[in-house]
Amino acid sequence: TVTAGFFLATPTTTNATIALLNVLAGALLSCSGAGALNQYLERDTDGTMNRTQFRPLPQHKVSPVAVLAAGSALSLLGIVYLAVNVNLLTAAIDVLILASYLFLYTPMKRLSPFSTLVGAVPGALPPVMGWTAATSSLDAGAMSLFAILFLWQIPHFLAIGTMYQEDYDRAGFPLLASDSAARGRQMSLYAAALVPVSLWPTLSGLAGSFYFWSAALLGMGFLAFCLGAKLNPSKAAARRVLLASVAYLPLLFMAMLFDRIAT
């Protein structure tokens, strides 16, 4: 998504290739650090969940101190790398991602079902990093990418929550909706909102008619799977939503990039 954000912008840097490689390197460092620190913070609950019990910390393959040190070093190195080699705006967005993911979303998972909405913020910011790396500015194009990813994540995460309901219950992680039927309604609402929001890039001049119709068809298809989970709530229906969400995002960005290149 960082790469998509970079290419969808109009680069103002003198050497776009180097700028792209630099923002990817910084994002890789910080993303790796965030993943390690998340596993450090959730090492106890990871051991109670079937989905995460084989991670290195619950299996005692590495020490918590080593993970804390490595995760902190990678995260800080990513911030510094972006500040020195890309720009301060991109580094600031990286700081916002790390802080909201580790210090808001991660502890909030045990306290409130609204943690899903909070967690969708750092999840939606990477394409904005790509955009600011290319342009050194924030504008409506970057915000449209953020909005698309934010809305897309809610059905995606709710599908995972439905599939692993027992795991989340054991870990004490309340989900955004209390049962499969309610989660199906939530998936459908956010997928329905995603359809018009996904058309924003065309309306703002970022993409053309090919993307517009591709986004409309992809959005309606994704919504159909979510409505299926609403009408017939089950783990099988949730799995179909998850697979649809995994296919939707790259296809949407491919359509946007194709449209941008073709025009």
C-alpha positions in Angstrom: 0.0 0.0 0.0 3.0 2.3 0.5 4.0 1.6 -3.1 0.5 2.2 -4.4 0.3 5.6 -2.5 3.7 6.6 -4.1 2.7 5.8 -7.6 -0.8 7.2 -7.4 0.7 10.6 -6.4 2.5 12.9 -8.9 6.1 12.7 -7.6 7.8 16.0 -7.1 11.2 14.5 -6.0 14.1 14.7 -8.4 14.8 10.9 -8.3 11.5 9.1 -7.8 13.1 5.6 -7.8 15.4 6.4 -5.0 12.6 8.1 -3.0 10.4 5.0 -3.4 13.2 2.7 -2.3 13.9 4.9 0.7 10.3 5.1 1.9 10.0 1.3 1.4 13.1 0.7 3.5 11.9 3.0 6.3 8.5 1.4 6.3 10.0 -2.1 6.3 12.1 -1.2 9.4 9.2 0.4 11.3 6.7 -2.3 10.3 9.1 -5.0 11.5 9.7 -3.2 14.7 5.9 -2.7 15.3 5.2 -6.4 14.7 7.9 -7.4 17.2 6.7 -4.9 19.8 3.1 -6.0 19.3 4.1 -9.6 19.9 6.0 -8.5 23.0 3.0 -6.6 24.4 0.6 -9.5 23.7 2.9 -12.5 24.5 0.5 -13.7 27.2 -2.7 -13.5 25.2 -0.9 -14.9 22.1 -0.3 -18.1 24.1 -4.0 -18.6 24.8 -5.1 -18.3 21.1 -4.9 -21.2 18.6 -4.1 -18.7 15.9 -1.1 -17.2 17.6 0.1 -19.8 20.1 3.0 -20.9 17.8 4.6 -17.4 17.6 8.2 -17.3 18.9 7.4 -15.8 22.4 4.7 -18.2 23.5 6.9 -21.0 22.3 9.9 -19.6 24.3 12.1 -19.5 21.2 13.3 -16.0 22.0 13.4 -13.9 25.2 11.0 -11.0 25.8 14.0 -8.7 26.5 15.5 -9.5 23.1 12.2 -8.9 21.3 11.7 -5.6 23.2 15.2 -4.5 22.3 15.0 -5.5 18.6 11.5 -4.1 18.1 12.4 -0.8 19.7 15.6 -0.5 17.7 13.9 -1.3 14.4 11.0 1.1 15.0 13.3 4.0 15.9 15.7 3.2 13.0 12.7 3.4 10.6 11.7 6.8 11.9 15.2 8.2 11.7 15.8 6.7 8.3 12.6 8.3 6.9 13.4 11.6 8.5 16.9 11.7 7.0 16.3 10.0 3.6 12.7 10.9 2.7 11.2 13.9 4.6 10.0 14.9 8.0 6.3 14.7 7.1 6.6 11.0 6.2 8.6 10.3 9.3 5.9 12.1 11.4 3.2 9.8 9.9 5.3 6.8 10.7 5.5 8.0 14.3 1.7 8.4 14.3 1.3 4.8 13.0 3.6 3.3 15.6 2.2 5.3 18.5 -1.5 4.6 17.7 -0.8 0.9 16.9 1.3 0.1 20.0 0.0 2.5 22.6 -3.7 2.9 21.7 -4.9 0.0 19.6 -2.9 -2.8 21.3 -3.9 -2.1 24.9 -7.4 -1.1 23.9 -8.1 -4.5 22.4 -8.6 -5.9 25.9 -10.8 -3.0 27.0 -13.2 -2.0 24.3 -14.8 -3.4 21.1 -14.1 0.0 19.5 -10.4 -0.9 19.4 -11.1 -2.2 15.8 -11.9 1.4 14.7 -8.8 2.7 16.4 -6.7 0.0 14.9 -8.0 0.9 11.4 -6.3 4.3 11.6 -2.6 3.0 11.6 -3.7 0.4 9.1 -4.9 3.0 6.7 -1.9 5.4 6.9 0.8 3.5 5.0 -0.5 4.6 1.5 -0.4 8.2 2.9 3.3 7.6 3.7 3.8 6.7 0.1 2.0 9.8 -1.0 3.9 12.2 1.2 7.2 10.5 0.2 6.4 11.4 -3.4 5.0 14.9 -2.9 6.1 16.1 0.6 2.5 17.2 1.1 -0.9 16.0 2.2 -4.0 16.6 0.0 -7.4 15.1 -1.0 -5.7 12.3 -2.9 -3.9 11.0 0.1 -7.1 11.3 2.2 -9.1 9.3 -0.3 -6.6 6.4 0.0 -6.8 6.7 3.8 -10.6 6.6 3.7 -10.7 3.5 1.3 -8.3 1.5 3.5 -10.1 2.5 6.7 -13.5 1.3 5.5 -12.0 -1.8 3.9 -10.4 -2.9 7.2 -13.6 -3.2 9.2 -15.3 -6.0 7.3 -11.8 -7.7 6.9 -11.2 -7.7 10.7 -14.8 -8.6 11.6 -14.5 -11.6 9.3 -11.3 -12.7 11.1 -13.1 -12.1 14.4 -16.0 -14.3 13.4 -13.7 -17.1 12.2 -11.7 -17.1 15.4 -14.5 -16.1 17.9 -13.4 -18.7 20.5 -9.8 -17.5 20.3 -10.8 -13.9 20.9 -13.1 -14.9 23.8 -10.3 -16.8 25.5 -7.9 -13.9 25.1 -10.5 -11.4 26.4 -10.7 -9.4 23.2 -14.2 -8.0 22.8 -15.2 -7.7 19.1 -17.0 -4.7 17.5 -20.3 -6.6 17.4 -21.5 -9.2 19.9 -22.5 -12.0 17.6 -22.2 -13.2 14.0 -25.4 -11.7 12.8 -24.5 -8.3 14.2 -21.0 -8.5 12.7 -22.7 -9.3 9.4 -24.7 -6.1 9.6 -21.5 -4.1 10.5 -19.6 -5.7 7.5 -22.4 -4.7 5.2 -22.7 -1.2 6.5 -18.9 -0.5 6.0 -18.8 -2.3 2.7 -21.8 -0.2 1.5 -20.0 3.0 2.6 -16.9 1.8 0.8 -18.6 1.8 -2.6 -19.1 5.6 -3.0 -15.8 6.4 -1.1 -13.9 4.2 -3.5 -15.1 6.4 -6.3 -13.6 9.5 -4.8 -10.3 9.2 -6.7 -12.1 9.6 -10.0 -14.2 12.4 -8.7 -11.1 14.2 -7.4 -9.2 13.7 -10.7 -6.8 11.1 -9.4 -8.2 8.4 -11.7 -10.4 8.0 -14.7 -13.4 6.2 -16.0 -11.8 2.7 -16.1 -11.0 2.9 -12.4 -14.5 4.3 -11.7 -16.3 1.3 -13.2 -13.8 -1.1 -11.8 -14.2 0.3 -8.3 -17.9 0.2 -8.6 -18.0 -3.4 -9.7 -15.4 -4.5 -7.1 -17.3 -2.6 -4.4 -20.6 -4.2 -5.2 -19.0 -7.6 -5.3 -17.4 -7.1 -1.9 -20.7 -5.8 -0.6 -22.5 -8.9 -1.9 -20.2 -11.2 0.1 -20.8 -9.1 3.2 -24.6 -9.2 2.7 -24.2 -13.0 2.5 -22.6 -13.0 5.9 -25.5 -10.8 7.2 -28.2 -13.0 5.8 -26.6 -16.3 6.6 -24.2 -15.6 9.5 -21.6 -18.4 9.8 -17.9 -19.0 9.9 -18.0 -20.2 6.3 -19.7 -16.9 5.2 -17.1 -15.0 7.2 -14.3 -16.9 5.4 -15.8 -15.9 2.1 -15.8 -12.2 3.2 -12.1 -12.5 4.3 -11.1 -14.0 0.9 -13.1 -11.3 -0.9 -11.4 -8.6 1.1 -8.0 -10.0 0.3 -8.8 -10.0 -3.4 -10.6 -6.6 -3.4 -7.7 -4.4 -2.3 -5.0 -5.3 -4.7 -7.4 -5.4 -7.6 -8.6 -1.9 -6.7 -5.1 -0.5 -6.6 -4.2 -2.3 -9.8 -7.2 -0.7 -11.5 -6.2 2.7 -10.1 -2.6 2.3 -11.3 -3.6 1.0 -14.7 -5.9 4.0 -15.2 -3.2 6.4 -14.0 -0.6 4.9 -16.4 -3.0 4.7 -19.3 -3.9 8.3 -19.1 
